[in-house]
Structure formats: structure tokens, C-alpha cells
Amino acid sequence: AKCLPAGCARVIMAAEDSVSPPETLVQFETPLLVESDGSKPRPKFAESKAGGHLDEVLNSVLPPRMWHQGHQSWMQYASKAPASRLDVINLQEALDEKLMERQAREMGVCPVREDLYSQCFDELIRQVTINSPERGLLMLRVRDEIRMTIDAYKTLYQSSVTFGVRKQLQAEQGMAEMEADIAGLTEAKQDLENQVLELRNKVEVIEKRETERRQLEEKKRKDEIEFLKYQGQHLDMFHKQIGGK
């Protein structure tokens, strides 16, 4: 049990029923009222070298939390009570109950589920730190590394989302110009296709006319050749008749 100054004990004991600490899965000591001058009250435990070292480690692993209620500021230190097997079972049940109560999603990204599991891990660190401060500091290091990795992934995700949105806006801004260019190119393509069709028709007409002209010329030449042959035959007959006389 902790001992507090006489002037402060009455205030805390009178306020214990009315103060409402924020809900958490981590076990804390009784809330302490912060003095009006801003000084932070510290609970007094049995003085010992081991106890002082444990206090320092526990406060570095789980710093005291503060909150404001009305016009008063309150503080809570992490509990130094050792955890039993029953406490671990109760922690598991409390975690499941909070997950259902706050409707945490079982799959995908869920800030509620992340917060509750973070509280549960902090409580496990507290329990381990009380039994072995060195092991608790190692678990703290692992927790901080995991959080740093998650924060890095969040930063990377936000950067990628921002980059994607910026590229989408740029694409949308140039969409009207691209659609106008497409419409202009489509119209030019249609004009060129019409020109090609017109030129093909002209080529067909010219080829047809040229074919008819060649046929007429060939017929004319044939007629001339036939006429010349006919004249040649008559001239030969005429020469023969003249020569016979």
C-alpha cells in the first residue's frame, strides 16, 4: 500500500469514486491528483535499492499517464503488483470482450484492433518487467522496433497514396486536352479516309478510260492494218494485170 502526504490523501480518497480514468488493459495504480503548482506527486513505496531500480525501469517502460477531468489534472503510475496466472487469463478475456464491444474488425487494417492489442502487449511488458526488469527492457525494445516498422509502412503508404492522387489529378487535368486531341485526330483521319476513297474512285475512272482508249486505238490500228493489207492486195493484182498486158 502506498503512503501519501496527509493533506493530499484526503483529496485523493474523496475523489476516487468520482474520477474516471481512461479505459485501458494496462493495470495502473490509484489515480493521483496533480498539485496546483504543476508538480507531479509520486507514490511512496518501501525504500529499497531493488524497489527504486524497478520503479525507474517500470516508469521508463510505461511512463505515468495524465489526463484532465473538469478543472483537475490526474496522474496514474503503472501498477507494481505481480501478475498471476489468473491475471493473464483475465487479460485475455478482457481483450476479447473489448474487441467485441468496440466492434474491431478481424481482418484488414483496423485502428481499434491495433490499439487494443497494443494495450495488451504493454500490460504483458508490465507483468514481465516486475519479474525481470532486463527482460521487460528487451520486450520494450522489441515493441518500439515493431512500432517504428509500422510507422515506416504507414509513411510509405501515405506517400504512395499522395503520389497516386497527384498523378490522378494530373491525368484528369490533361484528360480534356487529350480528348480534344483525340477528337481532332479522329476528324483528320476521317478526312484522309475520304480523300483516299475519292482518289481511288478517280484512279478507277482513269484506268477505265485508259483501257477504253487503248482498246479504241488497237481497234483503229487493226482497221488501218486491214485496210492497208486490202489496198496492198489490190495494188498487187493491178500490177500483175498491167504487167500481163
Buried (B, 14 or more C-beta within 10 A) or exposed (E): EBEBEEEEEEBBEEBEEEBEBEEBBBBBBBBBBBEEEEEEBBBEBEEEEEEEEBBEBBEEBBEBBEBEBEEBBBBBBBBBEEBEEEBEEEBEEBBEEBBEEEEBEEEEEBEBBEBBBBBBBBBBBBBBBBEEBEEBBBBBEEBEEEEEEEEEEEEEEEEEEEEEEEEEEEEEEEEEEEEEEEEEEEEEEEEEEEEEEEEEEEEEEEEEEEEEEEEEEEEEEEEEEEEEEEEEEEEEEEEEEEEEE
